[in-house]
Amino acid sequence: MKQLIIIGAGGMGRCVYNIAIQAIGYGDEFVVKGFLDDDLNSLKGFNGYPSILSTINEYAISSDDVFVCSIGSVKTKMLICEQLKAKGAVFFKLINRRAFCGLNSSIGNGTIIDEGVHIDPDVIIGSDCLLQAHSIIGHDSVIGNYVRIDTQCSLVGGTIIKDRSTIYTHAMINHNVVVGEDAVVGSCSFVIKNVKPGTTVFGVPAKPIY
């Protein structure tokens, strides 16, 4: 039985715990061992959660441990995950039982798929991504590594979201649009043109603001 450890015990970590206990394989393939967090008091006042096992750097990895990361900042998340991988950590995908994954879709290790996410056929999703509740990923889309897609976003068919990009709540990415590395799409935006790497866009239609 795999022992799942959630990195980060803040609000997002508590959400990831709830995804985990409703995920495919929970109780059969894995159980939740606990959290890692540098603030050992992060769960103070919150009931019903497993304990914080250790700070992140001090944790000694066991052979049956697997990990997911709940940290919201994609750059910080990548730094922490890569440090743990260098120590031998194995990352584990979580897919909520109420998500839909189409034919030939592929999802990388460490990626978290929340309730109501709809993934069309022939989609490629990289490692260590977060797809929050009720987002839609259109056919033939390609999502890189360490990408965050928030609640109720829509990616029309053929979109490409490159590494470490963040797509905030209710954003829509139009057909065949490419969002470059480290880009940010603001909430409720409609993106109709390619987004350059490192750019923040916002609005309808979305325009660069940083």
N, C-alpha and C positions, 0 to 999 in steps of 0.2 A: 504494500500500500504506500503510495507516494504521500509525502508530508508537505503540504503547500504552505509556503511562508509568503506573507504579503508585506512588501516593503512600503513603509509609510502607514501610520495609524491615525492620521487626521481624518477630516470629513470624507475625502476621496477614498482613503483606505477602508473606512467603514462601508462605503458604497461597494467597493470591490469585494469585501467579505460577503455582502449580500448577493452579489453576482455569483461568487464562488459556490455558495451553498445551494444555488439554483442551477448550477452548471452541469453540463453533460459529464458524467463520471463521478460526481460527488457521492461519497459513501461506498462506491465500488472500486474506483481507480485511485481516488485520493481523498484525504481529509485535510482540514485546515489546522496546521500546527500552531500558528500564531503570527505575530507581527514583528517587524524590525523597525525601530524608530529611534532617532537620536534624542528625542524628548520622551523619556520613560514615563512621563505623566500624561501623555496624549489621550489616553482612554479614561482618565479620571472623570467620574460623573456619568460615564456611559456604561450601561449594563448589557450583558448577554454576549459579549465579544470574547474571543480567546485573548490570552495575555500577550504583552510585549515581551519577547524573548530576550532581546538584547539591543544595544545600539547596532547600527549597520556594520561598522568596521570591526567590531569586536566579536561578531557572531562566528562560531566555528561550524562550518558546513558539514553536514552528515551525508552519508551515501544515498539515503532515501529522500533527501530534501529536494524540492522544486520551488521555483520562485515566480512571482509576478510583482510588478511595480506599479504603485498607485499614484506616484508623484506627478502633479499636473504639468509642471514646466518640462517641456520635451528635452531641453538641453541638460537640465539637472538630472532628469531621468536617465538619459543616455550615459552621462558621466558615472552615475552610481551603478547602473546595470553593467557597464563595461568593466568597471572595477571588480564587481562580484564575479563576472564571467572569467576574468583573469585568475581568480582564486578557485575556479572550478564549478561555479554555480551553474545549474541547469534551469532554464526558464521554460514555463509551462503555459500552454494556451488555455484560456477559459472561454467557453462558448455557452451562453445561457440557453436553456432548453427551449425557450420561446423565441429564439432567433431563427432566421431562415437563411440557409446557405445553398445557393444554386449549384447546378451541375458544373463540375470542373473548377469550382472556386477553390483557392488555396490560401491558407492562413498560417502565418509564421508563428514560431514559438514565442511565448511571452505576450502575445496579443490577447486582449480582453474584449469580448463581444457581449454587449448588454442585451437586455430584454427588448424584443420587438425590432431589432436590427434586421434589415432585409438586404441580403447580398445576392445580386443577380448572377446568372451563369458566367463562367469564364472570367472571373475576377481574381486578381492576385493581390493579396494583402501581406505586407512584410512582417517583420518581427517587432515585438514590443510596442505595438500600437494600442490605442484605446478608441473603441467605437461605442459611443454612449447611446442611450435608449432611443429607439425608433428612427435611427438614421437609415438612409437608403443609399446603397452603392450600386450604381447602374452597371449593366453588362460591359465586359471588356475593360473595365477600369483597372488601373494599377496604382496601388498605394505602397509607398516606400516603408522604411523602418522608422520607428519612433514617431509616428504620426498620431496626432490627437484629433478626433472628429467628435464634436459635441452633439448633444441631444437634438434630434429632428433636423439634421442636415440632410441635404439631397445632393448626390453626385450623379449627374446624368451620364448616360453611356459613354465610354471611351475616355473618361477623364483620367488624368495622371496627377497624383499628389506625391511629390518627392519628399525625401527624408526630412524629418524633424519639422514638418509643417504643422500648423494648428488651424483648424477650421472651427470657429465658434458657433454657438447655437443658432439654429434656423437659417444658416447660410445655404445658398444653392450654387453649385458649380456647373456651368453649362457644358453641353456636349463637346468632347474633345479638348477642353481647356486643360492647360498644364499649369500647375501651381509649383513653383520652384522650391528648392531646398531652403529651409529656415524661414519660409514665408508665413504670414498670419492673415487670415481672412476674418474680418469682424462679424459680429452677430447680425443676422437678418440681411446680409449682403447678397447680391446676385452678381456672380462673377461671369462675365461674358468674354473676357480676353485673358490671355496668358498672364500669369503673375511672376514677376522676376524674382530670383532668389533673394531672400532677406528682406523682402518688401512687405509692408502691412497695407492691406487694401480694405476699404469700407464703403458701403453705400449701394444704391440701386440706380444705375449699374455701379459696380465697385470700382473705385479709383484709389491710387496710392495716396496714403496720408503720411507715411514715414519712408 
